[in-house]
Amino acid sequence: MNKYTELNKSFLNGQWEEGEENNTFDIENPYNNDVLTTVKLASKNQVEVAFDNAKKAQKEWAKDSQKRRDVMKKAIQYYKDNKDDIIDLLVIESGSSVLKSNIEYNNTVAVMEESLKMVDKLGQVTETPSIIENKVNYSYRLPLGVISSIAPFNFPMYLSMRTIAPALALGNAVVHKADLQVGLCSGSLIAKAFEAAGMPAGVFQSILTKSSTIGDTMIENKNVALISFTGSTEVGKRIGSIAGGLLKGVALELGGNGPFVVLKDADIDQAVKAAAFGKFLHSGQICMITNRIIVHKDLYDEFVEKFVERVKNIPYGDPSDPKTIIGPLINEGQVKKGVDNIQKAIDAGTEVLLKGERIGNVLTPTIFGHVKNDSELAQTELFAPIAPIIKADSDEEAIEMANDTRYGLSSSIFSSNIEKATDYALYLEFGMTHVNDQPVNDEPTVPFGGMRDSGVGRFGNPSVVEEFTYQKWISVQTKPREYPF
């Protein structure tokens, strides 16, 4: 058994505490449904107290840049020292393949290391000239205070740390709520790393509970300055609505419907390789995943033939087998959604190029051809190993089709003419576009985020510094000022 399965308690004010609720939740291995551990849910009162403690602890934390740096360095080292156990935890708790677990681990360490560079950005002072005689203007960068962090199940460790590490480095305190299905790698593991690193009590706290138990406390608590949420568009809109009414900040990374555009002059072989990776990594359970493949009519038949042949050979099954690429979906409900989306498309008469099958919680790949861009299949965020392929009559139509969605997170475009592709990329209405690559990309030094129904705000250095701090103007009148009355 993995050593982290014993961490089934919330980490509150520097202590591991059992939840006060009578209700429990079994964290299961999504591949074989083995119970890894059982969690007693934290109560609303425990969450409220956590925010009070975070508020008290934050000011001293913000004052000590050396402490922030030391804690972050030690937490990074903890991750490095325990890599094998962390990879194993991701596999057994989130159903991630060994490949995907390593990608997630590397991204997590990278965002922690990048956050070290943000420590000294707190308290930076900028001097600007004044239009008033003998006045000096200073702009200070200060922490927001307490940040509420709410994470999803799909990249649980990384998408948690993407908020937590920068927020802490910039002098904020964080109260974090993982998706309980992955509460160990998304919450308890992170708490353990910071505990081992000497984090002061109350600065980082991990809550193991459900929204149905604590209501909107993570949003409405009076001590919350900003809510950082990654998850569905529907939940994100609700968070944004509540937070807006309370004049609280938000950083929201929501759903996606990423297009993979293959222009007339694309390198088909490379596009096929990229499309397979960008569609089936983590069984399609990624907000940035290729959701629609849009191919110029002149390349369509060849692309389809090569893509289907490649996808047929993608290994699936037990995610603990290093050869496996497609493992289980996170739970039976997600499997049912995938199966329902496949059946609805078949009932609508959509051409089936490759029919997958259900094996427990594993769905093998399904590929549909000649999909209409305005169909339910093409306009749904599938979050499963289902690939709709759409034929475009021209490059221009392909771009129009790509933009025809309410989402705007990540996108990609393939062409042998990089200059042309880059020009087209500017017209793709997405927060991120990747030329001659697939859309599943994230780096700690770029402005990561979406537009429209895919959210607001940007992660990555330096963009996240703007999100998690505020600027304070202090003016100094160096000599007495003359007033008109």
NUMIGU-72101 format. One record per residue (C-alpha): chain; residue in one letter; x, y, z. Coordinates in nm, 3 decimals. Example, Ala and Ser with C-alpha at 12.3 -4.5 7.8 and 13.67 -1.06 7.14 Angstrom:
residues 2
ATOM   cadena   residuo         u         v         w
ATOM        A         A     1.230    -0.450     0.780
ATOM        A         S     1.367    -0.106     0.714
This chain:
residues 485
ATOM   cadena   residuo         u         v         w
ATOM        A         M     0.000     0.000     0.000
ATOM        A         N     0.121     0.350    -0.082
ATOM        A         K     0.247     0.537     0.226
ATOM        A         Y     0.026     0.839     0.154
ATOM        A         T    -0.301     0.649     0.190
ATOM        A         E    -0.278     0.695     0.567
ATOM        A         L    -0.309     1.074     0.523
ATOM        A         N    -0.688     1.068     0.526
ATOM        A         K    -0.738     1.372     0.749
ATOM        A         S    -0.759     1.744     0.684
ATOM        A         F    -0.448     1.949     0.758
ATOM        A         L    -0.569     2.239     0.970
ATOM        A         N    -0.355     2.500     1.143
ATOM        A         G    -0.051     2.275     1.136
ATOM        A         Q    -0.232     1.963     1.265
ATOM        A         W    -0.389     1.655     1.102
ATOM        A         E    -0.752     1.658     1.211
ATOM        A         E    -1.033     1.414     1.148
ATOM        A         G    -1.349     1.563     0.999
ATOM        A         E    -1.630     1.652     1.238
ATOM        A         E    -1.904     1.525     1.008
ATOM        A         N    -2.050     1.178     1.054
ATOM        A         N    -2.045     1.126     0.678
ATOM        A         T    -1.750     0.947     0.522
ATOM        A         F    -1.611     0.911     0.171
ATOM        A         D    -1.418     0.620     0.025
ATOM        A         I    -1.128     0.718    -0.199
ATOM        A         E    -1.105     0.440    -0.456
ATOM        A         N    -0.863     0.321    -0.721
ATOM        A         P    -1.062     0.401    -1.040
ATOM        A         Y    -0.915     0.104    -1.225
ATOM        A         N    -1.017    -0.176    -0.988
ATOM        A         N    -1.239     0.011    -0.737
ATOM        A         D    -1.022    -0.094    -0.441
ATOM        A         V    -1.078     0.137    -0.144
ATOM        A         L    -0.752     0.320    -0.076
ATOM        A         T    -0.873     0.498     0.237
ATOM        A         T    -1.184     0.637     0.402
ATOM        A         V    -1.221     1.005     0.490
ATOM        A         K    -1.446     1.163     0.752
ATOM        A         L    -1.567     1.487     0.599
ATOM        A         A    -1.460     1.819     0.745
ATOM        A         S    -1.746     2.035     0.869
ATOM        A         K    -1.841     2.384     0.767
ATOM        A         N    -1.726     2.502     1.109
ATOM        A         Q    -1.381     2.350     1.053
ATOM        A         V    -1.353     2.534     0.722
ATOM        A         E    -1.458     2.864     0.881
ATOM        A         V    -1.197     2.819     1.154
ATOM        A         A    -0.936     2.737     0.891
ATOM        A         F    -0.998     3.069     0.720
ATOM        A         D    -0.973     3.252     1.053
ATOM        A         N    -0.638     3.085     1.121
ATOM        A         A    -0.518     3.161     0.770
ATOM        A         K    -0.599     3.528     0.821
ATOM        A         K    -0.400     3.537     1.146
ATOM        A         A    -0.098     3.354     1.000
ATOM        A         Q    -0.072     3.539     0.670
ATOM        A         K     0.074     3.871     0.782
ATOM        A         E     0.384     3.725     0.948
ATOM        A         W     0.433     3.490     0.653
ATOM        A         A     0.427     3.784     0.412
ATOM        A         K     0.691     3.973     0.613
ATOM        A         D     0.955     3.697     0.597
ATOM        A         S     1.086     3.645     0.244
ATOM        A         Q     1.367     3.419     0.362
ATOM        A         K     1.121     3.190     0.538
ATOM        A         R     0.908     3.167     0.224
ATOM        A         R     1.213     3.082     0.017
ATOM        A         D     1.340     2.820     0.262
ATOM        A         V     1.004     2.647     0.294
ATOM        A         M     0.955     2.634    -0.081
ATOM        A         K     1.305     2.491    -0.137
ATOM        A         K     1.249     2.222     0.124
ATOM        A         A     0.909     2.133    -0.021
ATOM        A         I     1.066     2.096    -0.364
ATOM        A         Q     1.327     1.867    -0.218
ATOM        A         Y     1.054     1.663    -0.050
ATOM        A         Y     0.895     1.603    -0.389
ATOM        A         K     1.227     1.501    -0.536
ATOM        A         D     1.308     1.266    -0.249
ATOM        A         N     0.970     1.093    -0.273
ATOM        A         K     0.921     1.083    -0.650
ATOM        A         D     0.851     0.710    -0.683
ATOM        A         D     0.582     0.708    -0.414
ATOM        A         I     0.425     1.022    -0.560
ATOM        A         I     0.411     0.872    -0.910
ATOM        A         D     0.255     0.557    -0.765
ATOM        A         L    -0.006     0.761    -0.577
ATOM        A         L    -0.110     0.942    -0.895
ATOM        A         V    -0.148     0.607    -1.070
ATOM        A         I    -0.360     0.437    -0.805
ATOM        A         E    -0.571     0.735    -0.698
ATOM        A         S    -0.634     0.927    -1.022
ATOM        A         G    -0.605     0.641    -1.272
ATOM        A         S    -0.320     0.821    -1.446
ATOM        A         S    -0.088     0.622    -1.668
ATOM        A         V     0.277     0.610    -1.565
ATOM        A         L     0.353     0.842    -1.858
ATOM        A         K     0.092     1.096    -1.754
ATOM        A         S     0.194     1.070    -1.389
ATOM        A         N     0.551     1.157    -1.478
ATOM        A         I     0.434     1.453    -1.687
ATOM        A         E     0.224     1.576    -1.396
ATOM        A         Y     0.505     1.526    -1.146
ATOM        A         N     0.753     1.718    -1.363
ATOM        A         N     0.507     2.005    -1.415
ATOM        A         T     0.441     2.022    -1.041
ATOM        A         V     0.808     2.050    -0.952
ATOM        A         A     0.860     2.301    -1.233
ATOM        A         V     0.586     2.536    -1.107
ATOM        A         M     0.728     2.515    -0.753
ATOM        A         E     1.075     2.602    -0.878
ATOM        A         E     0.939     2.891    -1.084
ATOM        A         S     0.752     3.017    -0.778
ATOM        A         L     1.084     3.062    -0.600
ATOM        A         K     1.153     3.343    -0.845
ATOM        A         M     0.838     3.523    -0.729
ATOM        A         V     0.940     3.553    -0.364
ATOM        A         D     1.133     3.877    -0.420
ATOM        A         K     0.857     4.028    -0.632
ATOM        A         L     0.657     4.086    -0.317
ATOM        A         G     0.729     4.431    -0.176
ATOM        A         Q     0.886     4.557    -0.497
ATOM        A         V     0.866     4.933    -0.513
ATOM        A         T     0.830     5.136    -0.831
ATOM        A         E     0.886     5.511    -0.821
ATOM        A         T     0.700     5.731    -1.067
ATOM        A         P     0.711     6.109    -1.121
ATOM        A         S     0.430     6.326    -0.994
ATOM        A         I     0.252     6.620    -1.155
ATOM        A         I     0.251     6.784    -0.811
ATOM        A         E     0.562     6.973    -0.705
ATOM        A         N     0.777     6.806    -0.436
ATOM        A         K     0.573     6.485    -0.437
ATOM        A         V     0.710     6.136    -0.496
ATOM        A         N     0.485     5.844    -0.596
ATOM        A         Y     0.561     5.486    -0.495
ATOM        A         S     0.383     5.171    -0.608
ATOM        A         Y     0.418     4.868    -0.377
ATOM        A         R     0.326     4.510    -0.464
ATOM        A         L     0.149     4.343    -0.171
ATOM        A         P    -0.022     4.005    -0.115
ATOM        A         L    -0.398     3.978    -0.144
ATOM        A         G    -0.422     3.797     0.189
ATOM        A         V    -0.605     3.464     0.195
ATOM        A         I    -0.666     3.269    -0.124
ATOM        A         S    -0.929     2.999    -0.154
ATOM        A         S    -0.808     2.719    -0.382
ATOM        A         I    -1.046     2.464    -0.537
ATOM        A         A    -0.896     2.194    -0.758
ATOM        A         P    -1.027     1.931    -1.006
ATOM        A         F    -0.970     1.556    -1.039
ATOM        A         N    -0.790     1.531    -1.372
ATOM        A         F    -0.443     1.680    -1.306
ATOM        A         P    -0.500     1.693    -0.930
ATOM        A         M    -0.150     1.752    -0.799
ATOM        A         Y    -0.034     1.996    -1.063
ATOM        A         L    -0.352     2.201    -1.093
ATOM        A         S    -0.352     2.238    -0.715
ATOM        A         M     0.012     2.341    -0.695
ATOM        A         R    -0.025     2.582    -0.987
ATOM        A         T    -0.228     2.800    -0.751
ATOM        A         I    -0.074     2.707    -0.416
ATOM        A         A     0.298     2.758    -0.487
ATOM        A         P     0.275     3.106    -0.643
ATOM        A         A     0.019     3.219    -0.386
ATOM        A         L     0.245     3.117    -0.097
ATOM        A         A     0.561     3.255    -0.257
ATOM        A         L     0.384     3.590    -0.293
ATOM        A         G     0.301     3.605     0.078
ATOM        A         N    -0.057     3.480     0.076
ATOM        A         A    -0.208     3.211     0.295
ATOM        A         V    -0.402     2.934     0.119
ATOM        A         V    -0.701     2.725     0.222
ATOM        A         H    -0.723     2.443    -0.031
ATOM        A         K    -1.005     2.206    -0.117
ATOM        A         A    -0.921     1.906    -0.334
ATOM        A         D    -1.172     1.700    -0.528
ATOM        A         L    -1.225     1.423    -0.271
ATOM        A         Q    -1.184     1.151    -0.533
ATOM        A         V    -0.817     1.253    -0.545
ATOM        A         G    -0.792     1.407    -0.200
ATOM        A         L    -0.456     1.242    -0.125
ATOM        A         C    -0.247     1.360    -0.420
ATOM        A         S    -0.436     1.688    -0.453
ATOM        A         G    -0.448     1.779    -0.084
ATOM        A         S    -0.281     1.556     0.175
ATOM        A         L     0.044     1.499    -0.016
ATOM        A         I     0.089     1.873    -0.064
ATOM        A         A     0.018     1.935     0.304
ATOM        A         K     0.269     1.666     0.400
ATOM        A         A     0.537     1.825     0.182
ATOM        A         F     0.485     2.169     0.337
ATOM        A         E     0.465     2.023     0.687
ATOM        A         A     0.800     1.853     0.631
ATOM        A         A     0.936     2.182     0.495
ATOM        A         G     0.850     2.371     0.816
ATOM        A         M     0.548     2.567     0.698
ATOM        A         P     0.412     2.786     0.981
ATOM        A         A     0.074     2.677     1.114
ATOM        A         G    -0.224     2.821     0.929
ATOM        A         V    -0.038     2.938     0.617
ATOM        A         F    -0.136     2.633     0.412
ATOM        A         Q    -0.436     2.421     0.503
ATOM        A         S    -0.595     2.128     0.318
ATOM        A         I    -0.966     2.058     0.359
ATOM        A         L    -1.105     1.711     0.286
ATOM        A         T    -1.477     1.757     0.242
ATOM        A         K    -1.755     1.806    -0.012
ATOM        A         S    -1.922     2.122    -0.136
ATOM        A         S    -2.257     1.964    -0.049
ATOM        A         T    -2.139     1.958     0.313
ATOM        A         I    -1.985     2.305     0.347
ATOM        A         G    -2.198     2.495     0.095
ATOM        A         D    -2.037     2.810    -0.047
ATOM        A         T    -1.798     2.866     0.243
ATOM        A         M    -1.491     2.850     0.015
ATOM        A         I    -1.632     3.148    -0.174
ATOM        A         E    -1.828     3.349     0.080
ATOM        A         N    -1.602     3.343     0.385
ATOM        A         K    -1.521     3.700     0.486
ATOM        A         N    -1.147     3.634     0.493
ATOM        A         V    -1.128     3.518     0.130
ATOM        A         A    -0.969     3.772    -0.103
ATOM        A         L    -0.962     3.560    -0.419
ATOM        A         I    -1.100     3.225    -0.531
ATOM        A         S    -0.881     3.019    -0.764
ATOM        A         F    -1.087     2.746    -0.928
ATOM        A         T    -1.019     2.493    -1.200
ATOM        A         G    -1.315     2.287    -1.313
ATOM        A         S    -1.636     2.293    -1.511
ATOM        A         T    -1.775     2.605    -1.675
ATOM        A         E    -2.107     2.567    -1.498
ATOM        A         V    -1.950     2.564    -1.151
ATOM        A         G    -1.704     2.837    -1.250
ATOM        A         K    -1.987     3.067    -1.359
ATOM        A         R    -2.159     3.016    -1.026
ATOM        A         I    -1.839     3.094    -0.836
ATOM        A         G    -1.787     3.403    -1.048
ATOM        A         S    -2.142     3.520    -0.986
ATOM        A         I    -2.117     3.484    -0.608
ATOM        A         A    -1.767     3.630    -0.591
ATOM        A         G    -1.866     3.926    -0.807
ATOM        A         G    -2.150     4.012    -0.574
ATOM        A         L    -1.905     4.011    -0.285
ATOM        A         L    -1.638     4.204    -0.481
ATOM        A         K    -1.389     3.920    -0.445
ATOM        A         G    -1.132     3.835    -0.708
ATOM        A         V    -1.138     3.515    -0.913
ATOM        A         A    -0.897     3.315    -1.126
ATOM        A         L    -1.105     3.064    -1.321
ATOM        A         E    -0.980     2.799    -1.561
ATOM        A         L    -1.288     2.626    -1.694
ATOM        A         G    -1.398     2.393    -1.972
ATOM        A         G    -1.268     2.368    -2.325
ATOM        A         N    -1.349     2.252    -2.676
ATOM        A         G    -1.003     2.258    -2.824
ATOM        A         P    -0.977     2.245    -3.204
ATOM        A         F    -0.690     2.068    -3.379
ATOM        A         V    -0.676     2.234    -3.723
ATOM        A         V    -0.498     2.061    -4.010
ATOM        A         L    -0.442     2.304    -4.298
ATOM        A         K    -0.406     2.205    -4.663
ATOM        A         D    -0.025     2.213    -4.657
ATOM        A         A     0.024     2.029    -4.324
ATOM        A         D     0.266     1.744    -4.267
ATOM        A         I     0.009     1.468    -4.230
ATOM        A         D     0.230     1.216    -4.055
ATOM        A         Q     0.334     1.463    -3.788
ATOM        A         A    -0.022     1.590    -3.750
ATOM        A         V    -0.148     1.235    -3.696
ATOM        A         K     0.111     1.172    -3.424
ATOM        A         A     0.028     1.499    -3.249
ATOM        A         A    -0.346     1.446    -3.277
ATOM        A         A    -0.325     1.102    -3.118
ATOM        A         F    -0.120     1.231    -2.825
ATOM        A         G    -0.331     1.546    -2.781
ATOM        A         K    -0.657     1.350    -2.786
ATOM        A         F    -0.585     1.038    -2.582
ATOM        A         L    -0.343     1.147    -2.309
ATOM        A         H    -0.510     1.066    -1.976
ATOM        A         S    -0.802     0.915    -2.168
ATOM        A         G    -0.906     1.260    -2.289
ATOM        A         Q    -0.972     1.393    -1.936
ATOM        A         I    -0.794     1.725    -1.982
ATOM        A         C    -0.951     2.067    -2.031
ATOM        A         M    -0.690     2.149    -2.300
ATOM        A         I    -0.738     1.819    -2.483
ATOM        A         T    -0.805     1.802    -2.856
ATOM        A         N    -1.184     1.791    -2.861
ATOM        A         R    -1.239     1.839    -3.236
ATOM        A         I    -1.009     1.751    -3.525
ATOM        A         I    -1.073     1.975    -3.825
ATOM        A         V    -0.902     1.864    -4.147
ATOM        A         H    -0.881     2.029    -4.490
ATOM        A         K    -1.075     1.825    -4.747
ATOM        A         D    -0.765     1.756    -4.958
ATOM        A         L    -0.598     1.576    -4.666
ATOM        A         Y    -0.907     1.434    -4.498
ATOM        A         D    -0.906     1.077    -4.635
ATOM        A         E    -0.535     1.023    -4.582
ATOM        A         F    -0.546     1.174    -4.235
ATOM        A         V    -0.841     0.956    -4.133
ATOM        A         E    -0.678     0.638    -4.258
ATOM        A         K    -0.349     0.703    -4.079
ATOM        A         F    -0.512     0.835    -3.761
ATOM        A         V    -0.742     0.535    -3.720
ATOM        A         E    -0.455     0.296    -3.781
ATOM        A         R    -0.238     0.469    -3.520
ATOM        A         V    -0.510     0.488    -3.259
ATOM        A         K    -0.594     0.118    -3.296
ATOM        A         N    -0.253     0.040    -3.154
ATOM        A         I    -0.266     0.262    -2.844
ATOM        A         P    -0.226     0.035    -2.537
ATOM        A         Y    -0.504     0.045    -2.279
ATOM        A         G    -0.581    -0.117    -1.944
ATOM        A         D    -0.408    -0.115    -1.606
ATOM        A         P    -0.243     0.228    -1.558
ATOM        A         S     0.027     0.076    -1.338
ATOM        A         D     0.165    -0.100    -1.647
ATOM        A         P     0.422     0.144    -1.793
ATOM        A         K     0.309     0.048    -2.145
ATOM        A         T    -0.049     0.162    -2.084
ATOM        A         I    -0.157     0.493    -2.235
ATOM        A         I    -0.536     0.480    -2.190
ATOM        A         G    -0.636     0.390    -1.837
ATOM        A         P    -0.967     0.425    -1.654
ATOM        A         L    -1.188     0.729    -1.642
ATOM        A         I    -1.212     0.873    -1.292
ATOM        A         N    -1.541     0.706    -1.198
ATOM        A         E    -1.839     0.516    -1.329
ATOM        A         G    -2.036     0.837    -1.381
ATOM        A         Q    -1.775     0.970    -1.623
ATOM        A         V    -1.775     0.637    -1.805
ATOM        A         K    -2.152     0.655    -1.841
ATOM        A         K    -2.129     1.007    -1.984
ATOM        A         G    -1.877     0.886    -2.239
ATOM        A         V    -2.088     0.587    -2.337
ATOM        A         D    -2.399     0.807    -2.364
ATOM        A         N    -2.218     1.059    -2.588
ATOM        A         I    -2.103     0.777    -2.815
ATOM        A         Q    -2.450     0.627    -2.838
ATOM        A         K    -2.617     0.963    -2.906
ATOM        A         A    -2.377     1.026    -3.193
ATOM        A         I    -2.445     0.680    -3.336
ATOM        A         D    -2.821     0.732    -3.302
ATOM        A         A    -2.782     1.061    -3.491
ATOM        A         G    -2.628     0.869    -3.783
ATOM        A         T    -2.268     0.984    -3.734
ATOM        A         E    -2.010     0.778    -3.923
ATOM        A         V    -1.818     0.544    -3.692
ATOM        A         L    -1.455     0.499    -3.796
ATOM        A         L    -1.347     0.309    -3.486
ATOM        A         K    -1.586     0.176    -3.223
ATOM        A         G    -1.450     0.151    -2.873
ATOM        A         E    -1.565    -0.071    -2.591
ATOM        A         R    -1.611    -0.043    -2.218
ATOM        A         I    -1.394    -0.262    -1.996
ATOM        A         G    -1.477    -0.172    -1.637
ATOM        A         N    -1.398     0.199    -1.609
ATOM        A         V    -1.176     0.189    -1.917
ATOM        A         L    -1.314     0.317    -2.247
ATOM        A         T    -1.110     0.226    -2.551
ATOM        A         P    -1.094     0.491    -2.827
ATOM        A         T    -1.391     0.577    -3.046
ATOM        A         I    -1.344     0.783    -3.364
ATOM        A         F    -1.624     0.949    -3.561
ATOM        A         G    -1.589     1.079    -3.916
ATOM        A         H    -1.760     1.350    -4.124
ATOM        A         V    -1.886     1.508    -3.802
ATOM        A         K    -2.084     1.829    -3.839
ATOM        A         N    -1.925     2.115    -3.648
ATOM        A         D    -2.262     2.229    -3.513
ATOM        A         S    -2.357     1.880    -3.393
ATOM        A         E    -2.404     1.798    -3.028
ATOM        A         L    -2.099     1.571    -3.046
ATOM        A         A    -1.870     1.848    -3.173
ATOM        A         Q    -2.003     2.111    -2.936
ATOM        A         T    -1.976     1.898    -2.620
ATOM        A         E    -1.668     1.888    -2.400
ATOM        A         L    -1.628     1.511    -2.415
ATOM        A         F    -1.368     1.442    -2.142
ATOM        A         A    -1.330     1.087    -2.272
ATOM        A         P    -1.135     0.901    -2.545
ATOM        A         I    -1.376     1.007    -2.819
ATOM        A         A    -1.245     1.180    -3.132
ATOM        A         P    -1.475     1.365    -3.375
ATOM        A         I    -1.314     1.443    -3.714
ATOM        A         I    -1.459     1.729    -3.921
ATOM        A         K    -1.392     1.803    -4.289
ATOM        A         A    -1.334     2.164    -4.394
ATOM        A         D    -1.362     2.286    -4.754
ATOM        A         S    -1.084     2.543    -4.710
ATOM        A         D    -0.828     2.667    -4.461
ATOM        A         E    -1.049     2.968    -4.396
ATOM        A         E    -1.349     2.750    -4.320
ATOM        A         A    -1.136     2.541    -4.086
ATOM        A         I    -1.053     2.852    -3.884
ATOM        A         E    -1.419     2.959    -3.881
ATOM        A         M    -1.521     2.615    -3.757
ATOM        A         A    -1.252     2.619    -3.490
ATOM        A         N    -1.390     2.947    -3.353
ATOM        A         D    -1.750     2.826    -3.360
ATOM        A         T    -1.771     2.724    -2.993
ATOM        A         R    -1.860     2.893    -2.666
ATOM        A         Y    -1.523     2.788    -2.524
ATOM        A         G    -1.185     2.952    -2.573
ATOM        A         L    -0.909     2.771    -2.385
ATOM        A         S    -0.645     2.595    -2.597
ATOM        A         S    -0.614     2.525    -2.969
ATOM        A         S    -0.363     2.409    -3.228
ATOM        A         I    -0.292     2.446    -3.597
ATOM        A         F    -0.074     2.243    -3.835
ATOM        A         S     0.088     2.382    -4.149
ATOM        A         S     0.421     2.358    -4.331
ATOM        A         N     0.410     2.738    -4.365
ATOM        A         I     0.488     2.861    -4.014
ATOM        A         E     0.434     3.228    -4.099
ATOM        A         K     0.088     3.158    -4.241
ATOM        A         A    -0.004     2.934    -3.951
ATOM        A         T     0.107     3.197    -3.700
ATOM        A         D    -0.108     3.456    -3.876
ATOM        A         Y    -0.406     3.221    -3.859
ATOM        A         A    -0.326     3.152    -3.494
ATOM        A         L    -0.389     3.518    -3.414
ATOM        A         Y    -0.743     3.477    -3.546
ATOM        A         L    -0.819     3.170    -3.338
ATOM        A         E    -1.029     3.300    -3.049
ATOM        A         F    -0.858     3.104    -2.777
ATOM        A         G    -0.633     3.207    -2.493
ATOM        A         M    -0.362     2.975    -2.625
ATOM        A         T    -0.274     2.844    -2.973
ATOM        A         H     0.008     2.604    -3.058
ATOM        A         V     0.150     2.594    -3.410
ATOM        A         N     0.259     2.247    -3.528
ATOM        A         D     0.185     2.096    -3.189
ATOM        A         Q    -0.119     1.967    -3.003
ATOM        A         P    -0.311     2.183    -2.750
ATOM        A         V    -0.207     2.008    -2.426
ATOM        A         N     0.074     2.242    -2.325
ATOM        A         D     0.143     2.419    -1.999
ATOM        A         E     0.459     2.589    -1.880
ATOM        A         P     0.523     2.791    -1.562
ATOM        A         T     0.659     3.092    -1.754
ATOM        A         V     0.375     3.162    -1.999
ATOM        A         P     0.033     3.332    -1.963
ATOM        A         F    -0.189     3.026    -1.927
ATOM        A         G    -0.565     3.083    -1.943
ATOM        A         G    -0.876     3.105    -2.155
ATOM        A         M    -1.149     3.338    -2.271
ATOM        A         R    -1.524     3.326    -2.315
ATOM        A         D    -1.671     3.024    -2.132
ATOM        A         S    -1.322     2.891    -2.060
ATOM        A         G    -1.261     3.137    -1.780
ATOM        A         V    -1.080     3.451    -1.672
ATOM        A         G    -0.736     3.523    -1.535
ATOM        A         R    -0.390     3.394    -1.620
ATOM        A         F    -0.149     3.157    -1.449
ATOM        A         G     0.226     3.142    -1.509
ATOM        A         N     0.503     3.385    -1.421
ATOM        A         P     0.473     3.685    -1.436
ATOM        A         S     0.099     3.685    -1.512
ATOM        A         V     0.004     3.508    -1.190
ATOM        A         V     0.188     3.775    -0.990
ATOM        A         E    -0.074     4.023    -1.111
ATOM        A         E    -0.352     3.782    -1.012
ATOM        A         F    -0.231     3.703    -0.659
ATOM        A         T    -0.110     4.048    -0.546
ATOM        A         Y    -0.235     4.403    -0.552
ATOM        A         Q    -0.057     4.734    -0.604
ATOM        A         K    -0.070     5.003    -0.338
ATOM        A         W     0.007     5.365    -0.416
ATOM        A         I     0.186     5.566    -0.150
ATOM        A         S     0.271     5.928    -0.219
ATOM        A         V     0.519     6.130    -0.013
ATOM        A         Q     0.505     6.509    -0.002
ATOM        A         T     0.871     6.600     0.061
ATOM        A         K     0.809     6.973     0.116
ATOM        A         P     0.500     7.158     0.232
ATOM        A         R     0.243     7.187    -0.043
ATOM        A         E     0.063     7.509    -0.127
ATOM        A         Y    -0.316     7.471    -0.134
ATOM        A         P    -0.561     7.701    -0.312
ATOM        A         F    -0.770     7.752     0.003
